[in-house]
Amino acid sequence: MKILVADKFPARHLDRLQGLGLPVSYEPDLETEALAAAAADASVLIVRGTKVDRAVFEKGRALSLVVRAGAGVNTIDLDAASERGVYVTNCPGKNAVAVAELAIGLLIALDRRIPDAVADFRAGKWDKKEYGKADGLFGKALGVVGFGQIGIEVASRAAAFGLRVSAWSRSLTTERASALGIGWHPSPLELASSVDAVSVHLALTPDTRGLLDRRFFGAMRPGGYFVNTARAEVVDEVAMIAAVREKGIRVATDVFEGEPKEATGSVESELQTSPVYVTHHIGASTEQAQDAVAAEAVRIVRTFLSTGEVLHCVNLRDQSPARAQLVVRHEDRPGVLAGVLDVLRRAGINVEEMDNQVFRGAKAAVARVRVAERPGDAVVSEIRSQPAVIHLDVIDL
């Protein structure tokens, strides 16, 4: 077994990985094409931004666990991982504060036009009259689109600036919003039409792709502020640019269409010819956040190796396909469970999930075997008749 770390990782947390007892290969400059070959003999793969495509799972026959040292998993082929029985996990919430800090910073920058003022000063231009026209944020209404951990962190910081916060999220209820002291809107459109500024914190899913479209920007108030520190794909960039030109919407974004995959190099975007403020996809890039994410990645690997539990797994079925559960109380000795499984195999009944707990003294155990269909009376009788089976219950699920 080997752990492969295929992105930059803090040195002190690399030391902690090495203390888990497995060889650790640290190759932070791997390109996507080279990753499959490097991961061929790895059991655990840790990545940050490197794309993990189908080829990695096809060549990495020993691969059991992929850890994304970050919040999203959109750079990992989840279908390919699931087909090969590879767990995929991430580190949710560990960079929430960093992203929230950038979102608030961009909101202030929009109101005070800080980037423009700095650029003019560096160009030798002084215009105190122009840059003294900010509205101020106190008392304005901020709408948070997507209310996970990052959205919550943004809301708390916005409240400290005197903003009135409301939110929309599929998981947010009126009761929870009230308990958190924020407003609630039943749809993104109703939120957009009710606030002075919007901050986006949506995960990228098939349902959220392109969600903030022409209708959304059409619902925003003229001159409103729009901040995106989530994913470029949740926004219709053409509609956003049109809103900037036609409605005077002020935009600051940390993500955009056609963003370079490399950390450094040249960049071309239509946003360069607009007044949009663009940062370099750095929302989670603080030393504090990266340290917290790395620590969580180590915890995930340690837990997996010591207990088999997979923290924050994202590619298991939400609902088991099992339709019945066999509760087998049995003597704790070799061959008992093999005999039970052989009966099920000959009956053509698929085992979906199972676990086995041993009692004190290691004389008896209870196995819970969840199967795709309820076994018939003959199968149940055959299992019960085995000498080491103490008792069998069959429960419909």
C-alpha positions, 0 to 999 in steps of 0.5 A, spaced: 500 500 500 502 507 498 499 514 499 500 518 493 500 526 494 499 529 487 498 536 489 502 541 494 501 539 501 504 542 507 510 539 510 508 538 517 502 534 514 506 530 510 510 528 516 503 526 519 501 522 513 508 518 513 507 517 520 501 512 518 506 507 517 505 507 509 510 509 504 508 516 502 510 519 494 510 526 494 509 529 487 506 535 487 507 537 480 504 531 476 500 533 470 493 530 469 496 525 463 501 523 468 497 522 474 494 515 471 501 512 471 503 515 478 497 512 481 498 505 478 500 502 485 497 507 490 492 505 495 490 512 497 490 518 492 490 525 495 489 531 490 487 538 491 486 541 484 489 536 479 484 532 475 482 525 476 479 522 470 477 515 468 484 513 466 486 514 473 481 509 476 482 504 470 490 504 471 490 504 479 487 497 480 489 498 488 486 505 489 481 504 494 480 512 496 481 519 493 481 525 498 480 532 495 483 536 499 478 542 498 471 542 498 468 540 491 469 534 487 468 537 480 475 535 478 474 527 480 470 523 475 465 520 480 462 515 475 468 512 474 470 511 481 464 508 483 464 503 478 471 501 480 469 501 488 473 507 490 471 511 495 471 519 494 471 524 499 473 531 501 474 536 506 468 540 507 467 547 511 475 547 512 476 553 507 469 556 509 472 562 512 477 564 507 472 564 502 467 568 506 473 573 507 474 574 500 467 575 498 466 580 503 473 583 501 470 583 494 463 586 496 467 592 499 471 593 493 465 594 489 462 599 493 469 603 494 472 601 487 478 600 491 482 596 485 480 602 480 483 607 485 489 603 486 490 603 478 489 610 477 494 612 483 499 607 480 498 610 473 499 617 476 492 619 476 489 623 482 481 623 482 478 624 490 472 627 487 470 621 483 472 615 488 469 619 494 462 617 491 461 610 494 454 609 497 456 605 503 454 598 505 451 599 512 443 598 512 443 595 505 440 588 503 445 582 502 442 576 498 446 569 499 445 564 494 447 557 497 447 557 504 452 551 506 458 553 511 461 558 506 454 562 506 453 561 513 460 564 514 459 570 509 452 572 513 455 572 520 461 577 517 456 581 513 451 582 519 457 585 523 458 590 517 450 592 518 448 589 512 441 586 512 442 578 510 437 574 507 438 567 503 436 562 498 438 555 498 434 548 497 436 546 504 434 552 507 427 553 511 423 559 513 424 556 520 432 555 520 433 562 517 429 565 522 433 561 528 439 564 524 436 571 524 436 572 516 431 573 511 428 567 507 426 567 499 423 561 496 427 562 489 433 565 487 429 570 482 425 573 488 431 574 492 435 577 486 429 582 486 429 584 493 436 585 495 442 590 493 447 585 493 448 578 491 453 573 494 454 566 490 456 560 494 452 554 490 456 547 489 456 545 482 451 540 480 446 539 474 441 543 477 445 549 479 449 549 472 447 556 469 442 557 474 444 564 475 441 566 468 438 572 464 432 572 468 436 572 475 440 578 472 434 581 470 431 581 476 436 584 480 436 592 481 440 597 477 446 598 480 446 592 484 452 588 486 454 581 484 459 577 487 461 570 485 466 566 489 463 559 488 463 556 481 463 559 474 459 554 471 453 556 476 453 563 472 451 565 465 457 569 463 454 572 457 447 574 461 452 577 467 456 581 462 450 584 459 447 586 466 454 590 467 453 594 460 445 595 460 443 595 468 450 598 471 450 591 475 457 591 479 461 585 478 466 581 482 468 574 481 473 569 483 472 564 477 470 565 470 469 561 463 476 559 460 480 559 467 487 557 465 488 550 468 495 552 470 497 556 476 501 561 472 501 563 465 497 568 460 490 569 460 484 571 455 477 573 457 472 577 455 471 580 462 478 583 461 474 588 456 469 590 462 469 593 468 468 587 472 473 585 478 476 578 477 481 575 482 485 569 480 481 563 483 484 564 490 478 564 495 480 558 499 488 560 498 490 562 505 495 559 509 490 558 515 485 554 510 490 550 507 493 548 513 486 546 516 484 542 509 491 538 510 489 536 517 482 534 515 485 530 509 490 526 514 484 525 519 480 522 513 486 517 511 488 515 518 480 514 520 480 510 513 486 506 515 485 504 522 477 503 522 475 502 514 470 508 515 470 513 510 469 520 512 465 525 508 464 520 502 461 523 496 459 517 492 455 512 496 448 511 494 444 515 498 439 509 499 441 502 499 438 497 494 437 492 499 430 490 500 431 485 506 436 484 512 438 477 515 440 478 522 444 472 523 446 470 531 452 465 530 458 462 533 464 466 532 469 461 528 471 460 521 466 458 515 460 460 518 459 466 514 462 463 508 456 458 509 451 463 509 453 467 503 454 460 499 447 459 501 445 466 498 449 465 492 446 458 490 439 462 491 441 467 486 440 473 492 445 478 491 448 481 498 448 489 498 451 490 504 454 487 511 457 487 517 459 483 523 460 485 531 463 480 535 461 479 543 466 479 549 469 473 549 469 472 542 464 466 542 459 469 539 457 474 533 451 478 530 452 479 522 447 483 519 446 481 511 442 486 507 440 483 501 437 485 494 431 481 495 427 477 501 429 470 501 424 464 501 422 459 506 427 454 503 433 459 503 431 461 510 431 454 513 437 452 510 441 457 513 438 456 520 440 449 519 447 450 519 450 448 526 454 454 528 448 459 526 444 460 533 438 464 530 436 467 524 431 473 523 429 476 516 427 483 516 423 487 510 427 494 509 
